[in-house]
Amino acid sequence: MRIGELAASTGVSVRALRYYEEQSLLIPERSGGGQRHYDEKALDRVQLIQTLYAAGLSSRTILDLLPCVDAKVNTPQSRALLNGERDRLTRQIDQLVQVRDRLDAVISSSESPASGCAYADAAPR
């Protein structure tokens, strides 16, 4: 199938498919005229890539995992890579919780009479 057909079948833009190719995540066959052609396996590959992106993985990490996926092998390296990504996401979540807590403190402080801010209700219509 051609790139437009793959895009339509997967709901992924042609631009994204070209990006996947640039990142070596998706490798099409090429016609003599240079047109991309994909086999049916590309549908599953694009869905996998989308799932891994949605899980917060980078294209580099996905590229590192694809040999294990293709071989259908769960290696200590692939598990370590996935656990490392989970740890990275946990750190980001912890940082976001701290930022939210600081914002909550600012909101609370601004609502306090001691803040010196006048409290205004919603503007009349």
VODRENKOL-10251 format. One record per residue: residue in one letter; x, y, z of N, C-alpha, C, O in turn. Coordinates in steps of 0.02 Angstrom, whole numbers, plus 50000, padded with zeros to 5 digits. Layout:
REM residues N
AXYZXYZXYZXYZ ...
END
This chain:
REM residues 125
M500434994150000500005000050000500455006250000501035005950021 R500185011649977500565017849973500475021750038500065020050080 I500875026950046500895030650109500215033650127500035033750186 G499855036150078499195038950092498705033750116498285035150159 E498755027750089498315022250111498485020150182498035018850223 L499125019850197499335018150265499105023450314498865021850369 A499165029650295498935035150338498185034650351497965035250408 A497805033450298497075032850306496895026750348496425027150388 S497235021350339497085015150375497255015550450496925012450491 T497755019450466497985019750536497765026050573497795026350634 G497525031050535497335037350566497935041650585497875046250625 V498505040050556499125043750569499275047950507499185045550451 S499495054050516499625058450459500205055950416500655052350440 V500185057750353500735056250308501385059250335501915056050332 R501335065150362501925068450391502225064250447502835063450451 A501795061550490502045057350545502375050950518502885048850543 L502075048050467502375042050437503065043550408503525039550414 R503135049250377503795051250350504285052250408504875050450402 Y504055055050463504485055850521504705049050548505295048050564 Y504235044350552504415037550574504955034650529505415031250553 E504895035850465505395033450418506075036850432506595033550433 E506075043450441506695047050456507035044450519507645044350523 Q506635042250567506885039650630507045032150627507245029150677 S506965029150568507075021950557506605017550596506765011750610 L506025020150614505515016250649505085012250600504805007050618 L505035014650540504625011650488505025011750423505245017150401 I505115006050393505535005550333505105003150275504914997250272 P504945007650228504545005550170504985002650115505585003750113 E504664998950072504984997050009504935003149964504515007449975 R505365003649914505345009149867505265006449797505575001549778 S504835009749759504745008049688505335010949649505735014749676 G505385009049585505905011849543505865019449539506375022749531 G505275022149546505175029449545505245032649613505145038649620 G505425028749664505535031349731504915031749775504955034349830 Q504345029249751503735029449792503775024249848504035018749839 R503515026249905503495021649962502945016549953502395018149931 H503095010349972502595005049973502675001150038503234999350057 Y502114999950071502114996550135501724990050130501224989750094 D501954984950166501574978750169501074979150226501054984150262 E500684973950235500164973950287500454974350357500124976750403 K501074972050367501384972350433501484979550456501534980850516 A501504984150409501604991150427501024993850469501114998250510 L500424991050459499844993250499499974991950573499874996250615 D500204985850588500344984150658500934988250685500924990250743 R501444989350643502024993150665501825000250683502045002850735 V501415003450642501205010350656500795010550720500875015050761 Q500355005750730499955005550792500415004650853500295007750905 L500915000350847501394999450902501765005850916501835007850974 I502005009150865502365015450873501915020550909502145024050954 Q501305021050888500835025750919500725024050993500705028551035 T500665017651008500575015451078501175017351120501105019751176 L501765016151093502375017751131502475025251139502705027451192 Y502295029151088502315036451096501825038651150501975042951191 A501225035751148500715037651198500935035751268500705038851317 A501375030751274501635028751340502215033151362502505032051415 G502375038151321502885043051340503585041351317504065044551339 L503665036351273504325034451250504545038951192504125041251152 S505185040251188505465044151134505575039751073505575033651078 S505675042851016505815038950955506455034950963506505029350937 R506945037650998507585034051009507465027751050507735022451035 T507065028351103506915022651145506525017451107506645011451112 I506045019751067505645015151026506105011350978506045005350970 L506565015050946507035011850900507445006550936507585001250908 D507655007950997508035003051036507624996851053507904991451060 L506974997651060506544991951078506324987751019506164981851027 L506314990650960506034987050902506374980350886506024975750866 P507034979650893507314973050880507024967650926506924961950904 C506894969350988506594964551034505874962951014505654957251017 V505524968150993504834967150970504824962750908504424958050904 D505264964250861505274960350799505464953050811505194948550779 A505914951850858506124945050874505654941650924505714935750938 K505174945550950504704943051000505084940251061504934934851086 V505584944151083506004942251139505994947751192506064953651176 N505894945751253505914950351310506584949351343506694944351377 T507034954151334507714953351360507814957451424507414961951438 P508334955951462508484960151520508594967451500508414972051536 Q508894968551441509024975351417508364978951401508284984851418 S507904975551369507274978751353506874980251416506564985551421 R506884975751463506534976951527506864982751564506514986951593 A507524982951564507874988551597507714995151564507615000251597 L507674995151498507505001251461506805003651479506705009551492 L506324999051480505635000851498505585003051570505225007851585 N505934999751615505915001851685506245008651694506025012651735 G506775010051656507085016551658506615022051635506595027451663 E506235020551583505735025451558505195026651610504955032251619 R504985021251644504475021951696504745026351752504395030651778 D505375025251772505675029351824505715036751803505585041151843 R505875037951740505905044751714505215048051718505155053851739 L504695044351699504025047151703503815048351776503485053351790 T504005043951821503855044951891504175051351917503865055151954 R504805052551898505135058751919504765064851892504675069851927 Q504545064551829504175070151800503525071251836503325076951849 I503185065951853502545066451890502675069651957502305074151978 D503185067451992503355070352058503495077752052503285081752095 Q503855079752000503995086851990503355090751976503275096352001 L502915087951936502285091351922501845092051984501515097151993 V501845087052027501475087452090501755093152133501375096852163 Q502415093852136502725099352174502525106052145502375110752183 V502515106652079502315112952047501585114452063501415120152078 R501155109352058500445110352074500355112452146499955116852160 D500735109452192500685111352263500895118652273500585122252312 R501425120752238501625127852243501075132452216500945137752245 L500775130452161500225134552133499635134652181499335139952190 D499475129052213498945129052263499095133952319498645137352344 A499735134252341499925138952393499845146152371499615150452409 V500015147552309499925154352281499185156052280498995161652299 I498775151452257498045152652254497775153852324497395158552334 S497975149752371497735150452440497955157252469497555160652502 S498575159052456498835165352482498455171252451498305176152486 S498305170852387497965176452354497245177152377496955182552372 E496955171852403496265172152426496215174252499495665175652524 S496785174552533496785176352604496715183952611497005187752573 P496325186052660496265193252673496945196452688497035202452675 A497405192652715498065195252733498485196852671499005200152676 S498265194552612498655195652552498615202952529499035205252491 G498115206452553498035213452533497695214252466497595219852443 C497515208652435497175209052370496425209652382496135206252424 A496115214152344495395214852347495085208752311495335206652258 Y494565206052339494235200352309493655202852266493215206352290 A493675201052204493145203252159492745197252135493025192052117 D492085198152134491655192852106491675193452030491975198052002 A491365188751998491335188751925491025195251901490585198051933 A491265197651844491005203951816490275203151798490055197951773 P489875208451812489155208251794489075208051718489505210551681 R488535205151697488395204751625487995210451601487835210851541 
END
